[in-house]
Amino acid sequence: MAVGGSRRMVHAMRGQGTRLARSLPGFVAVATSLLLAACTWLPAEFNCSPLYRHRLDEQGRVLELDVLWPIFHYELSAEGGDDLRIRPLWRRVVEPVSKVSGARAVEHQFLWPLGRVRHDAGESSLRLFPLLWHRSRTNDSGQREADWYCLFPFIWGGSREDGQENYFGVFPIAGSFPDFLTYRRFTFVLWPLYLHLEKERTESTIMLWPLIGWGSVSDGSTWHRFIPLWSIANGPRRWYRSILWPVFSWGVENLDGDDPVFRWFVWPLFGKQTSREVFGWTVLFPLFQSMRIADRHWKVDFLWPIFRSEDRLDPENPLFQWWVFPLVARTITDDQWAWNFLWPLIWLREYHDPEDLETQQLVVPFFSHTHREGRAGVSDWLQVWPFLHRARDDRSDGARRGEWSFLSPWPWHGAVSAGLREAFGWAWEIARADRRGAEDSSFELMAHLYSTRKRGERRQTSVPFLFNWESDASGGTLRLLQVIPIPFGGGEDDR
């Protein structure tokens, strides 16, 4: 496909993303800077929420700032970045300087989770789902490449600096995409009329997907089909035939081994597969299926998927599994074990890998607990939905983070919840506690009706309009009505 139009569209989209990130956010950033400078004229802890609240650190820098809660919020992160929000419309996050690239990453979130603009040393991206998405990055070869779409999933395009991976497509009219889904090249014309697929070892052409098709494999295998009339495959490892698919089928597998397996099936009446070590048969599918491979693997299905029992003694990939669907299921492998009751409601799991051990208990959606420990440290997540959640992350390098919240109606955590609490958590969080580091913890009630934070030996606490309190190792100062100082134990009254 021609790519001149796609390039112009990419440049236009990048220009739109740049203007979007520099207009209103730029104005807000300037206004915020002026507001942060004005904070230094007031006490380090000052709370007139929901109208205005700020908290300064020992050097007079603004740690936290709220204006017309919950609309405007600013905070300085423990790692040296900052977080600016106009909730729920927009958020800007400036991350600390990366130890790898030596540069900062800046991210803008708007109409979250629909809109996002992010830029760092190696990659820039823009998203306004489903209208447009654009990503530009430096690949492993040091070349700049870009991918984008408009009106998802209809218009797609991309380019690479050397011109070898320029592409453009309009679904379902025509397109040819590299590295799409699981394919090295994905080409279509008037989908599902014509489709051409390329993988590392296979190449396939399909007409009227999925009915008519043919293809080949790098080992010399070929196949073609006209479903439901016939399907044929030939190769050094197997051959297969089907007529009136799936009614009549037969074939041979493992031709390159010393024990080829012969199969035939008259669906759904009866099927059989045999060799010296393999014996399996099917009767009135899904009524009954059975398979045995010597003394190392056997499987039985009855009224599939209601009942299954399977035992595989392969030392490289062992498996013991049975279930009575949906009442109970049991699975054991060399790296996990699991119980499931009343699928999909109750899960008990344990995973092992070379560096970590993870256990998980779920009662969907009411209870969720995940515990992971290994070389990197210990992490723990607990949620009693929709009332509360608690998260803990203690890293092996000494970093400690955590939080808990009441209420907690969002039932997921991790990547699927990124940015959600920051945009909308104010609407449901009655009480919240955060641990930003080993010696940095805070607690607050909704609208900062009570707010406290401890950093090292310094504590700052306040209740709107009534009082604030600041203390460290040398003493403390109580300020009535936020401004009238009463020193205790030698606390300084310098602001």
C-alpha positions as CSV (number, residue, x, y, z in Angstrom):
1,M,0.0,0.0,0.0
2,A,1.1,3.6,-0.6
3,V,2.6,5.2,2.6
4,G,2.8,8.9,1.6
5,G,-0.6,9.6,3.1
6,S,0.2,7.6,6.2
7,R,3.3,9.6,6.8
8,R,1.5,12.9,6.5
9,M,-1.2,11.5,8.9
10,V,1.5,10.4,11.4
11,H,3.2,13.9,11.3
12,A,-0.2,15.6,11.8
13,M,-1.0,13.3,14.8
14,R,2.4,13.9,16.3
15,G,1.8,17.7,16.0
16,Q,-1.6,17.4,17.6
17,G,-0.1,15.4,20.5
18,T,2.6,18.0,21.0
19,R,0.1,20.9,21.0
20,L,-2.2,18.9,23.4
21,A,0.7,18.4,25.8
22,R,1.9,22.0,25.7
23,S,-1.3,24.2,25.6
24,L,-3.5,23.8,28.7
25,P,-1.0,21.7,30.6
26,G,1.6,24.4,30.0
27,F,-0.6,27.1,31.3
28,V,-1.5,25.0,34.4
29,A,2.2,24.3,35.0
30,V,3.0,28.1,35.1
31,A,0.0,28.8,37.4
32,T,1.1,26.0,39.7
33,S,4.7,27.3,39.9
34,L,3.3,30.7,41.0
35,L,1.1,29.0,43.5
36,L,3.9,26.9,44.9
37,A,6.0,30.0,45.4
38,A,3.2,31.7,47.3
39,C,2.9,28.7,49.7
40,T,6.2,29.7,51.5
41,W,4.5,32.7,53.1
42,L,2.3,30.4,55.2
43,P,3.1,27.8,57.9
44,A,4.7,24.5,56.7
45,E,1.4,22.7,57.6
46,F,-1.7,24.7,56.6
47,N,-5.1,23.1,56.1
48,C,-8.3,25.0,55.1
49,S,-9.7,22.1,53.1
50,P,-11.7,21.8,50.9
51,L,-10.7,25.4,49.9
52,Y,-6.9,25.1,50.3
53,R,-4.3,22.9,51.9
54,H,-0.5,22.6,51.7
55,R,2.3,20.8,53.3
56,L,6.0,21.8,53.1
57,D,9.1,19.8,53.8
58,E,12.1,20.9,55.9
59,Q,13.6,22.9,53.0
60,G,10.3,24.8,52.4
61,R,9.5,22.8,49.2
62,V,5.9,21.9,48.6
63,L,5.2,18.2,49.4
64,E,1.5,18.3,48.9
65,L,-1.0,21.0,47.7
66,D,-4.8,20.9,47.2
67,V,-7.0,23.7,46.0
68,L,-10.8,23.3,45.8
69,W,-10.5,19.7,46.8
70,P,-10.7,17.4,44.9
71,I,-10.1,19.4,41.8
72,F,-6.5,20.6,42.0
73,H,-3.8,18.5,43.6
74,Y,0.0,18.6,43.5
75,E,2.6,16.4,45.2
76,L,6.3,15.8,45.2
77,S,7.2,12.1,44.9
78,A,9.7,10.4,47.2
79,E,12.0,9.6,44.3
80,G,12.3,13.2,43.1
81,G,9.5,13.5,40.5
82,D,6.2,15.3,40.9
83,D,2.5,14.7,40.2
84,L,0.0,17.4,39.2
85,R,-3.7,16.7,38.8
86,I,-6.9,18.6,37.8
87,R,-9.3,15.8,38.6
88,P,-10.8,14.0,36.9
89,L,-9.9,15.6,33.6
90,W,-6.1,15.8,33.5
91,R,-2.9,14.6,35.2
92,R,0.8,15.2,34.6
93,V,3.5,12.9,36.1
94,V,7.2,13.8,35.9
95,E,9.2,10.8,36.9
96,P,12.6,11.0,38.6
97,V,15.8,10.9,36.5
98,S,16.4,7.4,35.1
99,K,19.6,5.7,36.2
100,V,19.8,4.0,32.8
101,S,19.0,6.9,30.4
102,G,19.9,9.9,32.6
103,A,16.6,11.6,31.5
104,R,13.2,12.1,32.9
105,A,9.9,10.6,31.6
106,V,6.9,12.9,31.4
107,E,3.3,11.5,31.2
108,H,0.0,13.3,30.6
109,Q,-3.2,11.5,31.4
110,F,-6.6,13.1,30.3
111,L,-10.1,11.7,30.3
112,W,-8.5,8.7,32.0
113,P,-8.3,5.9,30.9
114,L,-9.0,7.1,27.3
115,G,-6.2,9.7,26.9
116,R,-2.5,9.5,27.5
117,V,0.7,11.2,26.2
118,R,4.1,10.0,27.4
119,H,7.6,10.8,26.4
120,D,11.0,9.5,27.7
121,A,14.5,9.2,26.3
122,G,13.6,6.3,23.9
123,E,9.9,6.4,23.3
124,S,7.0,8.8,22.7
125,S,3.3,7.7,22.7
126,L,-0.1,9.3,22.3
127,R,-3.5,7.7,22.9
128,L,-7.1,8.9,22.8
129,F,-9.0,5.7,22.5
130,P,-10.8,4.8,20.2
131,L,-10.0,7.9,18.0
132,L,-6.2,7.6,17.7
133,W,-3.0,6.0,19.0
134,H,0.6,6.7,18.0
135,R,3.9,5.4,19.3
136,S,7.4,6.3,18.2
137,R,10.5,4.6,19.6
138,T,14.1,3.7,18.9
139,N,14.3,-0.1,18.2
140,D,17.1,-2.5,19.1
141,S,19.0,-1.6,15.9
142,G,19.0,2.1,16.8
143,Q,16.5,3.1,14.1
144,R,13.4,5.2,14.8
145,E,10.1,3.5,14.0
146,A,6.5,4.5,14.5
147,D,3.1,2.8,14.6
148,W,-0.4,4.3,14.8
149,Y,-4.1,3.8,14.3
150,C,-7.2,6.0,13.9
151,L,-10.8,5.1,14.7
152,F,-9.8,1.7,16.2
153,P,-9.8,-0.9,14.7
154,F,-10.3,0.5,11.2
155,I,-7.2,2.6,10.1
156,W,-3.7,1.4,10.8
157,G,-0.2,2.5,9.7
158,G,3.5,2.7,10.6
159,S,7.0,3.4,9.3
160,R,10.6,2.7,10.1
161,E,13.6,5.0,9.5
162,D,15.2,2.7,6.8
163,G,11.9,2.5,4.9
164,Q,11.7,-1.3,5.2
165,E,8.6,-1.5,7.4
166,N,6.3,1.2,6.0
167,Y,2.7,0.0,6.1
168,F,-0.9,1.3,5.9
169,G,-4.2,-0.4,6.0
170,V,-8.0,0.3,6.3
171,F,-9.9,-2.6,7.8
172,P,-11.7,-4.5,6.3
173,I,-10.7,-3.1,2.9
174,A,-6.9,-3.8,2.7
175,G,-3.7,-3.8,4.7
176,S,-0.3,-5.4,5.3
177,F,1.1,-5.2,8.9
178,P,4.4,-6.5,10.2
179,D,4.6,-8.1,13.7
180,F,0.8,-8.1,14.1
181,L,-0.8,-10.3,16.7
182,T,1.3,-13.5,16.6
183,Y,2.3,-13.1,13.0
184,R,5.5,-11.8,11.3
185,R,3.3,-10.4,8.5
186,F,-0.5,-10.1,8.4
187,T,-2.0,-9.1,5.0
188,F,-5.7,-8.9,4.1
189,V,-7.9,-7.7,1.2
190,L,-11.6,-7.3,1.8
191,W,-11.5,-9.3,4.9
192,P,-12.6,-12.1,5.3
193,L,-12.3,-12.6,1.5
194,Y,-8.5,-12.8,1.4
195,L,-5.9,-13.3,4.2
196,H,-2.2,-14.0,4.0
197,L,-0.3,-14.9,7.2
198,E,3.5,-15.4,7.8
199,K,5.2,-16.7,10.9
200,E,8.7,-17.8,11.6
201,R,8.3,-21.2,9.9
202,T,4.8,-21.1,8.3
203,E,3.1,-19.3,5.5
204,S,-0.7,-19.5,4.9
205,T,-3.3,-18.1,2.5
206,I,-7.0,-18.1,3.4
207,M,-10.0,-17.2,1.4
208,L,-13.4,-16.6,2.9
209,W,-11.8,-17.1,6.4
210,P,-11.7,-19.7,7.7
211,L,-13.3,-21.9,5.0
212,I,-10.7,-22.1,2.1
213,G,-7.0,-22.1,2.6
214,W,-3.5,-23.5,1.8
215,G,-0.1,-23.1,3.2
216,S,3.4,-24.6,3.8
217,V,5.9,-25.1,6.6
218,S,9.7,-24.7,6.4
219,D,10.1,-28.5,6.9
220,G,8.4,-29.2,3.6
221,S,4.9,-29.8,5.0
222,T,1.9,-28.5,2.9
223,W,-1.8,-28.2,3.6
224,H,-5.0,-27.1,1.9
225,R,-8.7,-27.1,2.8
226,F,-12.2,-26.4,1.5
227,I,-14.3,-26.6,4.7
228,P,-16.6,-28.5,5.1
229,L,-15.9,-30.5,1.9
230,W,-12.3,-31.5,2.5
231,S,-9.0,-30.8,4.5
232,I,-5.6,-32.3,3.6
233,A,-2.2,-32.0,5.1
234,N,1.1,-33.7,4.1
235,G,4.6,-33.6,5.6
236,P,7.6,-35.5,6.8
237,R,6.1,-35.7,10.3
238,R,2.3,-36.2,9.7
239,W,-0.4,-36.5,7.1
240,Y,-4.1,-35.8,7.6
241,R,-7.4,-36.1,5.6
242,S,-10.9,-34.9,6.3
243,I,-14.1,-35.2,4.3
244,L,-17.3,-33.3,5.3
245,W,-15.3,-31.9,8.2
246,P,-15.6,-32.6,11.1
247,V,-17.6,-35.8,10.3
248,F,-14.9,-38.0,8.7
249,S,-11.2,-37.6,9.4
250,W,-8.1,-39.8,9.5
251,G,-4.3,-39.5,9.5
252,V,-0.9,-40.4,10.9
253,E,1.4,-38.4,13.3
254,N,4.9,-38.9,14.5
255,L,6.1,-40.3,11.1
256,D,9.7,-39.1,11.9
257,G,9.7,-41.2,15.1
258,D,9.9,-44.9,15.7
259,D,6.2,-45.1,16.9
260,P,3.8,-43.5,14.4
261,V,0.3,-42.8,15.7
262,F,-2.7,-43.7,13.5
263,R,-6.0,-41.7,14.0
264,W,-9.5,-41.9,12.6
265,F,-12.8,-40.3,13.6
266,V,-16.4,-40.5,12.5
267,W,-17.8,-37.6,14.4
268,P,-19.5,-37.7,16.8
269,L,-20.0,-41.5,16.9
270,F,-16.6,-43.0,17.3
271,G,-12.9,-42.3,17.1
272,K,-9.7,-44.2,17.7
273,Q,-5.9,-43.5,17.8
274,T,-3.3,-46.3,18.2
275,S,0.4,-47.1,18.1
276,R,2.7,-49.4,20.0
277,E,2.5,-47.1,23.0
278,V,-0.6,-45.0,22.3
279,F,-4.2,-46.1,22.6
280,G,-7.2,-43.8,22.7
281,W,-10.8,-43.8,21.7
282,T,-13.9,-41.5,21.7
283,V,-17.5,-42.6,21.9
284,L,-20.5,-40.3,21.2
285,F,-18.5,-37.1,21.7
286,P,-18.7,-35.4,24.2
287,L,-20.0,-38.5,26.1
288,F,-16.6,-40.2,26.6
289,Q,-12.9,-39.8,25.6
290,S,-9.9,-41.7,26.8
291,M,-6.2,-41.8,25.9
292,R,-3.2,-43.6,27.3
293,I,0.5,-43.3,26.3
294,A,2.4,-46.3,27.7
295,D,2.7,-45.9,31.5
296,R,3.5,-42.1,31.4
297,H,0.3,-40.4,30.3
298,W,-3.4,-41.1,30.5
299,K,-6.5,-38.9,30.2
300,V,-10.3,-39.6,30.6
301,D,-13.2,-37.2,29.7
302,F,-16.8,-37.9,30.5
303,L,-19.5,-35.6,29.3
304,W,-16.8,-33.1,28.5
305,P,-16.3,-30.5,30.0
306,I,-18.1,-31.8,33.1
307,F,-15.5,-34.5,34.1
308,R,-11.8,-34.9,33.4
309,S,-9.0,-36.9,34.9
310,E,-5.4,-36.6,33.6
311,D,-2.0,-37.8,34.8
312,R,1.2,-37.0,32.8
313,L,4.5,-38.3,34.2
314,D,6.7,-36.5,31.7
315,P,9.7,-35.4,33.8
316,E,10.0,-32.1,31.8
317,N,6.3,-31.3,31.8
318,P,4.5,-33.2,34.5
319,L,0.7,-32.7,35.1
320,F,-1.9,-34.1,37.5
321,Q,-5.3,-32.7,36.9
322,W,-9.0,-33.5,37.5
323,W,-12.2,-31.6,37.6
324,V,-16.0,-32.0,38.1
325,F,-17.2,-28.8,36.4
326,P,-18.2,-26.4,37.8
327,L,-18.0,-27.8,41.3
328,V,-14.3,-28.5,41.9
329,A,-11.0,-28.7,40.0
330,R,-7.4,-29.7,41.0
331,T,-4.2,-29.0,39.1
332,I,-0.6,-29.9,40.0
333,T,2.5,-29.3,37.8
334,D,6.2,-29.0,38.6
335,D,5.8,-25.2,39.2
336,Q,2.2,-24.7,40.5
337,W,-0.7,-26.2,42.3
338,A,-4.2,-25.0,42.3
339,W,-7.7,-25.7,43.6
340,N,-10.9,-24.2,42.1
341,F,-14.4,-24.4,43.6
342,L,-17.7,-23.3,41.9
343,W,-15.8,-22.0,38.9
344,P,-15.1,-19.2,38.4
345,L,-15.7,-18.0,42.0
346,I,-13.1,-19.6,44.3
347,W,-9.4,-20.1,43.5
348,L,-6.5,-21.3,45.6
349,R,-3.1,-21.2,43.8
350,E,0.6,-21.4,44.4
351,Y,3.3,-20.7,41.7
352,H,7.0,-21.4,41.8
353,D,9.7,-20.1,39.5
354,P,13.5,-19.9,39.9
355,E,13.4,-16.6,41.8
356,D,9.9,-16.3,43.4
357,L,7.1,-18.0,45.2
358,E,3.5,-16.6,44.8
359,T,0.4,-17.7,46.6
360,Q,-3.1,-16.5,45.7
361,Q,-6.6,-16.9,47.2
362,L,-9.7,-15.5,45.4
363,V,-13.4,-15.5,46.2
364,V,-14.6,-13.5,43.2
365,P,-15.4,-10.6,43.6
366,F,-15.5,-10.4,47.4
367,F,-12.0,-11.4,48.5
368,S,-8.6,-11.3,46.9
369,H,-5.1,-12.0,48.4
370,T,-1.8,-12.4,46.6
371,H,1.5,-12.9,48.3
372,R,4.9,-13.0,46.4
373,E,8.3,-13.3,47.9
374,G,11.7,-13.9,46.3
375,R,15.1,-12.3,45.5
376,A,13.5,-9.0,44.7
377,G,11.7,-8.8,48.0
378,V,8.2,-9.3,49.4
379,S,4.9,-8.0,48.0
380,D,1.4,-8.6,49.4
381,W,-2.1,-7.5,48.2
382,L,-5.3,-8.0,50.1
383,Q,-8.8,-6.8,49.2
384,V,-12.2,-7.3,50.9
385,W,-14.4,-5.9,48.2
386,P,-15.9,-3.3,48.2
387,F,-14.8,-2.2,51.7
388,L,-11.0,-2.1,51.8
389,H,-7.7,-3.0,50.3
390,R,-4.1,-3.2,51.6
391,A,-0.9,-3.4,49.6
392,R,2.7,-3.9,50.7
393,D,5.9,-3.9,48.7
394,D,9.2,-4.4,50.6
395,R,12.1,-4.6,48.2
396,S,15.4,-6.3,48.9
397,D,17.3,-3.1,48.3
398,G,15.5,-1.5,51.3
399,A,12.8,0.4,49.5
400,R,9.4,0.1,51.2
401,R,6.1,1.1,49.8
402,G,2.5,0.3,50.7
403,E,-1.1,1.6,51.1
404,W,-4.5,0.8,52.4
405,S,-7.9,2.3,51.6
406,F,-11.5,2.3,52.9
407,L,-13.6,2.1,50.7
408,S,-12.2,0.1,47.7
409,P,-14.8,-0.7,45.0
410,W,-12.3,-1.2,42.1
411,P,-11.8,-5.0,42.0
412,W,-8.4,-5.1,40.3
413,H,-4.9,-3.9,41.0
414,G,-1.6,-3.6,39.2
415,A,-1.4,-2.4,35.6
416,V,-5.2,-2.6,35.1
417,S,-5.7,0.0,37.8
418,A,-2.8,2.4,37.0
419,G,-4.0,6.0,37.2
420,L,-7.5,5.1,38.2
421,R,-7.2,5.9,41.9
422,E,-5.4,9.1,41.2
423,A,-8.2,10.3,38.9
424,F,-11.3,9.0,40.7
425,G,-10.2,7.7,44.2
426,W,-11.4,10.9,45.9
427,A,-15.0,9.8,45.1
428,W,-14.9,6.7,47.2
429,E,-11.9,6.8,49.6
430,I,-13.2,7.7,53.1
431,A,-9.8,6.9,54.7
432,R,-6.5,6.2,53.2
433,A,-2.9,5.5,54.4
434,D,0.3,5.5,52.2
435,R,3.8,4.4,52.9
436,R,6.1,6.1,50.3
437,G,9.4,4.8,51.8
438,A,10.9,3.1,54.8
439,E,10.5,6.4,56.9
440,D,7.7,8.2,55.1
441,S,4.1,7.3,55.9
442,S,0.8,9.3,55.9
443,F,-2.9,8.9,56.8
444,E,-5.9,11.1,55.8
445,L,-9.6,11.2,55.8
446,M,-11.8,12.2,52.8
447,A,-11.4,15.9,51.9
448,H,-8.4,16.1,54.4
449,L,-10.7,16.3,57.4
450,Y,-7.8,14.8,59.2
451,S,-4.3,14.6,57.6
452,T,-1.0,13.5,59.0
453,R,2.4,12.6,57.6
454,K,5.6,11.3,59.2
455,R,9.0,11.6,57.4
456,G,11.9,10.5,59.5
457,E,11.5,12.3,62.8
458,R,9.3,15.1,61.4
459,R,5.5,14.8,61.8
460,Q,2.9,17.2,60.4
461,T,-0.8,16.9,61.3
462,S,-3.8,19.1,60.7
463,V,-7.6,19.4,60.9
464,P,-9.2,22.0,58.6
465,F,-9.4,25.6,60.1
466,L,-9.0,24.3,63.7
467,F,-5.3,23.5,64.2
468,N,-2.1,22.1,62.7
469,W,0.9,20.5,64.4
470,E,4.5,20.2,63.4
471,S,7.2,18.4,65.4
472,D,10.7,16.9,65.1
473,A,13.4,15.6,67.5
474,S,13.8,19.1,69.0
475,G,10.1,19.7,69.8
476,G,6.9,20.8,68.2
477,T,4.5,23.7,67.4
478,L,0.8,23.7,67.7
479,R,-1.0,26.4,65.6
480,L,-4.6,27.2,66.6
481,L,-6.8,28.3,63.7
482,Q,-3.8,27.2,61.5
483,V,-1.8,30.4,62.3
484,I,-1.5,31.1,66.1
485,P,1.7,29.4,67.3
486,I,2.0,27.6,70.6
487,P,5.6,26.0,70.9
488,F,6.3,22.8,72.8
489,G,9.6,21.5,73.9
490,G,11.8,24.1,72.1
491,G,10.0,23.9,68.7
492,E,10.9,26.8,66.4
493,D,8.3,29.3,65.3
494,D,9.8,30.3,62.0
495,R,6.8,30.2,59.8
